[in-house]
Amino acid sequence: MTKTFTCTTFLLIAVAAMAGLVPHAVRDHVTVREATYQPSEIDAAKESIALSLLGQLQMSIADLMWLKSMEYLHRGNLQRMPTRGEEDLGFMRGDSQDTAVGLGHTEGLNMVLDEDRDWRGPIGDIQRHIACYSEGHIHDDPVELIPWYQLAVKLNPKLERLYTMGAFFLADFAQEPAEAREMLVAGIAANPNSFEVKAALGRLLFEYSDRLDALKDDHHDDEEEEHHDEEEDKRDDSEDLHRDDDIEPYLPHSKEEACEMAATLLREAVDRALETKLAYRNRHETFDEFQEQIHYESYLFLSKSYVELGRYDEALAACDEGWEFAKHNLIRVQQRVVTRLIEAESAQAP
């Protein structure tokens, strides 16, 4: 045993000695160059690190705004996914109740235990009385979420879903379509390749094509009128029109113009959606329910926009394409409506 230990020790010492000689043997074959940095490069690196840290902090705060919006939506209730043991006992995720179409979703169990799960007795009763607690999966007024969405997109303009959701709540719940249009225009400027934001703006322009005054900001119009009065001696009508277009993109002045803008945006949206879906497929991913809804609705409102413009053949082609790639019953219904319009037009032709 002692002899084996002695041999092993000498072997390790020999290996260590050889390892120590290796650097001396290769030193003559290695060229060492001192790294030199200019002061401007060092300052730029420091600034880059600081900006990177600030950017990460900005993204984290934007994520926090999103979490706060979900907390407000659920009346202050915080949810979590049920454990396997709770699922075995029948405590499952619940569907939302009394929710607008397109906003339904499942959510986990309330962080505050209900009576069936609570083993604390009177202490649990006290918590349910002083903490945010409600039975079931209930939503509050979505208008409460709008300030959080507006703040979140300022911190992180790349959160395209917040533009579409925020605009939806502004137009349908807060009855502020002008602010919804402004939010979506800002969303397109920040996310020019987003099919979701373009589709939302296209639908908004179509839905308010008969009520264009609702898309105008009265306060902004007053300011523009005052400014126009001050500048009317300096600029001609063509320059004023160009200036107004720069300030107010996607603000139509007639129903036909609104439908034309809507059709253009929705056409771009469906084309981009197909490209995005193909990229997802290559990554072995799929659209979520919200993206699928926006996809088929884009074809639906594209067809309706063409109908309002009297371009029935293009409307029918949009339905055919929509059924091929998005497949939804409402597209089939629109397809039948357009077919009847084409038949009626053909019957009236001499």
N, C-alpha and C positions, 0 to 999 in steps of 0.2 A: 504493500500500500504506500509506504514512504518512498520507495524507489519510483513508483508511477507518478506520485505527486511531484517529486524532484524533476523528473523528465519534462513534465507538463510545464512547470515553472520556467525551466531553462528555454523551452520552446517559445513561450510567450515573450520572454525577454529578448530572444533573437528576432522575433517578428517585430517587436516595438523598435528595436535598434535599426532594422532595415527600413521601417516606415520613416524614421527620423532622417535617414540618409537620402531618401527620395527627393525632397525639396532641394538639397544641395546638388544633386545630380542633374536636375532639370532646370536649375536657376539660369544657367548660361544660355538656355534655349528659349527663354521667355522674355518678351519685351514688355516692360512696364511703362505705361504712359500716365502722367498725372492729368486728372480731369480738371479742366479750367472752365469756369462759368463767368459770364459777364454779370455785373451788378443788375442790369436790366432783366436778365434771365432769372436771377434769383428773386427779384421783386415780382416778376410775372408769376413765378411758381407760388409765391406766398399768396398773391391775390387770387390765383386759381383755386388754391386750397380753401381760402376763406369763402369764395363764391360757391364752391362746391358744398361746403358745410351749410351755408345759408340756404342754398337751393334744396338740400335735403330737409332742412328745418321747415322750409316753405311747403314742401310736399307733405310732410308729416302733419302740419297744421291743416292743410287742405283735407287730408284723410280724416282728421279729427272733426272737421266741419261736416263731412259726410256721415260720420257716426252720430254726431249730434242731430243731424236731420232725421236719421232713422229713429233716434230716441224720441224726438218730438212727434214723429208720425205715429208711434206706438204709445202716445200719451205718457211718456216717461218710463214706460216699462222696458226693462232690459231682458232680452231672451238669450237662451243658450240651447245648443243641440242636446236632446235627451241621451242619456247613457244607454248602453245595451240592456242593463238591468231594468231601467225605467221603461224601455220599449217592451220588454218581456211582461211587464206589469200592466201594459196598455196605455202608458203615457207617451203619446206620439206627437209629432209636429202637427200644428193646426193650420187650416186654411184661413185667410183673412175674411172678415165678415163685413158686409155692406160696403164693398170696395168697387170703385169705378172700373169699367171694362179696361183691361190692359194693365191694371195695377195689382191684380190678384197674385198672391204668392203664399207659400207656406213659411211658417216661422217656428222656432223652437219653443221650449218651455220657458215660462216666466222665471226670472232669477229669484223672485220672491215666491216661496213655496205656497201652493194652495192647500186647502184643508186636507185634501186626500193624501198629499205627500208629506205634510208637515207633522213631525213627531214632537214638536216643542210645546204643544199645548197653548197656554195663555201667552207665552212669549211670541209665538207665531201670530196669534190674533193681534197683538200690539203692533208687530211689524206691518201687517197688512193694513192697519189703520193709519200708520204714519208714513209709510213708503208708497211710491207709485205702484198701484196694483189694480188689475182688472181681470175679470173672468174672460177667458177666450182670447182670440187674436183680433183685437179691435184697433181701428185706425182713427186718428183725429183729423181735423180739417187740414187738408194739404197746404192751405194758404200759409200755415205756420212754418212750412219748410222753405218758402221762397227766400227769405233773408239769408238762410244758411247756404242755399244753392248759389245765390248771387255772390256771397263772400267766398265760397269755395272755388268758383271759377276764376275769381280775381287772383287767388293764390296759386291755382293750378289750371291755366286755361286749356290744358289738354284733356280735361275730364269731360269728354263729349256727351256722355250720358246725362250729366247734370244740366247741360244746355237744353236738351230735348225735354227732360222731365220738368225743369224749371219753367220753360216756355209753356208747356202743357198746363201746369198749375196756374200760371199767370193768365192765360187766355180763357180757360174753362172754369176755373174756380174763383180767381180774383177779378175776372172780367176786365182784364187789362191787356188786350191783344196788341196794343202799340208797344208796351214794354216787352211782350213776348217776341215781337218781331225784332226789336233792338237786341234782345238777348241772343236770338238765333243768328242774326247778322254778325254779332261779335263772335259767336261760335264758329261760323264759317271762316271768318278771318283768322281765327286761331287754329282751326282744323280744316283746311281746305280739301282734304281727301276723305272727310267723314261723310259717309252716305246717310248716317242717321240724322245729322244736323240739317243737311240739304233737304232730306225728305220731310222733316218736320216743318221747315220754312215753306217748302212747296205746298204742303197741305194747308198751312195757315193762310197763305195767299189765296188759295182756291176757296177755302171756307168763308173768307171775308171779301170775296170778289164783289159781292152785292152790298157790302158795308165798308167801303174803303175809308170812310171818315174815321172808323174805329181804329184803323191802323196808324193814324196820325197822332203824334204827341202834341196836345194843345199848347202846352207850355213852350215846346220847341217851336211851334208855328208862330207864336207871339214874338219870340226872340228873332226868328227869321224875318218877320214882317218889319220889325223895328230896324233891323240891320239893312233890309232892302231899301227902306225909306232913306237911310243915311247914304247909301251907295248908289242910288238910282241916277245921280248926275255923273257918276264916274264910270259906270259899266252899262253896256247895252243889254238887251234882252237875252241874246245868245250866251253871253258870259254869265248872266244870272242863272240861266238854266243849267249850264255846265257846273256851276258852283253848287246848285241845289242837288244835282245828281251825285256829286262827290260826297255831300253831307248825308244824304238820305238814300242809300242803296236799297234796292228792292222795295221801293215805295211807289206802287203803280198809281196812275191817274185815271184809269178807266177799267171797267170789268174785263174788257178784251186784253188789256195790257197785263192785268193781274193773272188771268188764265195763261197767257203766253209765258210770263215769268214762272208760274207754277209748273207748266209743262216742261220748261227748260231745266228747272231745278230737279224735278222728279225724274226726268230722263237721265240726268247726270247721276242721280241717286241710285237708280236701278242698275246702271252700268257699273258704278263703283261697288255696289253690293255684290254683284256677280264676281268681280275681281277679288273682293274681300273673302267671299265664301270659298273661292278656289284656293286662296292662300291658306285659309283655315283648314281646308281638306288636306292640303299638302302637309300640314302640321298635325294631322289626325285630330282636329278640333271641329266643333260644330257651332252654329249660331245659337245663342240663348233664345228664350221665348220672346223677349222684347225685340231682339234683332229680327227674328222671323216675322213678328207682327209688322214691324216697320217695312220689311221687304215686301210683303204682299200688299200692304196698304199703299205703298208707293206705286205699284202697278195699277191699283184700283183708282187712285186719285189722278194718276197720269191719264188713264182712259177717260175719266170724267172731265178733265181739263180739255182734252181734245174734243170731246162732245160739245162743250160750251163754245169752242172755237169753230164748230161745224166741220171738223176734220174726222169724219166717222171712220174712214179706212184706217187711219193711224190709231184711232181709239180701239178698233177691233184688233189690230195687230198688237197693241199693248196688252190686251186681254189674253190673246193667244200666247204671247211670250210669258205673261205672268202665270198662266196656268202651267206652262211647261217648267218654269223654274221655282215658283212659289206655291202653287197648288193650294188654293183656298176656295171654299164654296162661294164667297162673295164675288170672286173674280168670275166665276161661272154665271152668276146672276147678272153682273155687268155685261158680260159677253152676250147674253140673250137680249138685254136692253138695247145694246148697240146694234145687234143684228136686226131687230125690229125697226130701228130708226133708219137703217140702210134700206130695208125693204120698203118702208113707207116713202122714203125719198125716191126710190126707183119707180114706185107706182105713180107718183105725181109727175115724173118726168115725161115730156111729150114723146 
